[in-house]
Amino acid sequence: MTKLNLFAMAVAGLVLAGCSSTPTEEGTKTTAAPAVPVVGAGADRASVAGEKVYFDFDRAEIKAEFMPVIKAQAAYLTANASKSVALEGHCDERGTREYNLSLGERRAQSVADVLKANGVAASRIKSVSFGEDRPAVEGNDESAWSKNRRVEFVIQ
Amino acid sequence: MHSTRSILAKILGACLVGASVFMTLGVSAEDPVRVEITGGTEQSYPIAVTPFKGQMLIANADYNLAQIVRDDLARSGRFNPMRESEMSAAKVAGELDLDYWRKVAQDYVVIGEVRQQAADMYQVDMRLINSLNHQELVARRWNGVSGQLLRTAAHQMSDAIYSAVTGRGGAFDTRLAYVKIDRTPGKRKMFVLEVADSDGYAPRAILRSYMPLMSISWSPDATRLAYVTFENRRPEIVVQSLDGRSRQTVAAFEGINSAPVWSPDGRSLLMTLSKGGNPDIYVMDVASKRLTQLTFDSAIETEGTWAADGQAIYFNSDRRGQPQVFKAELNNPRDVKRITFEGRYNARPVASPDGRYIAFVRQEVGGFKVTTQDLVSNESKVISSTGSDESPSFSPNSDMIAYSYNDYRGGMIAVLSRNGRAFTKLNINGDVRDPAWGPLVSSQ
């Protein structure tokens, strides 16, 4: 079928339809709005107290000043064989959200490596990242950022 | 092609009744939406969208059809709509005088009329005329439009005008999904997944969570959203239908499950998983859940996005020490090409649907900024003047980019013309971020 024929048919259709053209039905779907699901109520726990490990921007290396913090956690875990630890990695708000999620995991893994080197079994360590979405301190300057680039120890 | 269009326009135009008689309207308020134009408007089309006859029949001031169309066209950066306050009241009220509009340098004129058909039901006519050659480019009628759909009809008018003048598809009758942080005093902070019109109006909640949500991706048929949720205290990927009927966790492996992006054919989801020990990009066949690994480096690989043809991916890797954008072909993913070279931090790429550009976030002295790169010339250009930009997302016609940034009031969503010359902060209440521009859904 040629383009012209298609065009003629389209025009005929429009004329028959009385030149009407209605908005899409997309908008009408909103009228019967289903209940909006609510999730995550039990997972929202405040930042844990206790010592944390802090990092430089876009870095995951452990700075020497924080080695004693990690070694103390390793000593605690060695003395308490029934306990395990979740390492929660975080970033400051700068940079992209998804990259920061990976960076937070890398920070948690850096801490895990030191725990393992100090005798804690890998099976007792879990690493998790929240990226930039769970800041310890709200704020848009280095004083807030430096406290948000961190790993927290959650003893379970 | 042009003559075909004008024949069609004439036939449709004949169906319009009384469209040449206009009267002054009581509606005078210019919308508070601000479009900031930098670098001049010389390359944009001057257009006079005159107040619609019968606009006063519509009580709700949010439904000023001419103003909705002006705001749409201005947001694109391709048009320079005349302000209503600058229009001659006599010429707006009188018969259409194309020579007048030509003399005041308005190459295009839009006239329209609203009629009430029933309680909360309207018929709207809209015509677009070239004042230089008097050619009628668009003549369309919207019938049986409820008040709730008047803005949708206006966006469809904008799309018709955009398409007739620029020759490119419009993208105004589309939606944005984004995350809103609800900080109601006295209540726990909540993260709300919302969907609104492309200009930020008519928001509705899709999901509320006490834990963070991020990385929204639309299915190409616009029926489902994929996103990352921390509701189980770790990042997992969920696919939820917009009608709220289904919600399914598709990736909850050990470690990170994040950055879902639907393929152009809707069959696969690109995602970042760290189940292998470090973050790598995988593609999941949605029907079978089968995974294929696409990146293999020990560095961070994340923020994958599809090339327009669906045959390659762009992604962020810090294998050179800092985040940079790379490209891998699906049929030979180990052959990786670096795409960004300027700047030390280039992240979160997204490809324009027309295949010509990628947009990403670059760290500059003034902060993190939306940047585009022409994939033909490889020239990159910072296009935002805000500073903590995230989540650039192309409109389906590739001509605009929605993104979020922070200022002292919290998170904002803005639309930039692709060349960066037009900037519009969208009118969305609250602390909002991470917009994802939905596909064209149909209509027209």
Interface residues (C-beta under 8 A of the other chain):
Chain A: F7 A10 V11 L14 V15 G18 C19 S20 S21 T22 P23 T24 E26 G27 T28 K29 T30 T31 A33 P34 A35 V36 P37 V38 V39 G40 A41 A43 D44 R45 D58 E93 R94 G95 T96 R97 E98 Y99 L101 S102 L103 E105 R106 S127 V128 S129 F130 G131 D133 R134 N140
Chain B: T4 I7 L8 I11 L12 C15 L16 R140 R141 W142 N143 G144 V145 S146 Q148 L149 T152 A153 Q156 D173 R188 A202 R204 A205 I206 L207 R208 S209 Y210 M211 P212 M214 S215 A222 T229 F230 E231 N232 R233 R234 P235 Q240 L242 D243 G244 R245 R247 G255 I256 S258 A259 T272 S274 N278 P279 I300 T302 E303 N316 D318 Q322 P323 Y345 A347 R348 V361 Q363 F368 S388 E390 S391 N406 D434 V441 S442 S443
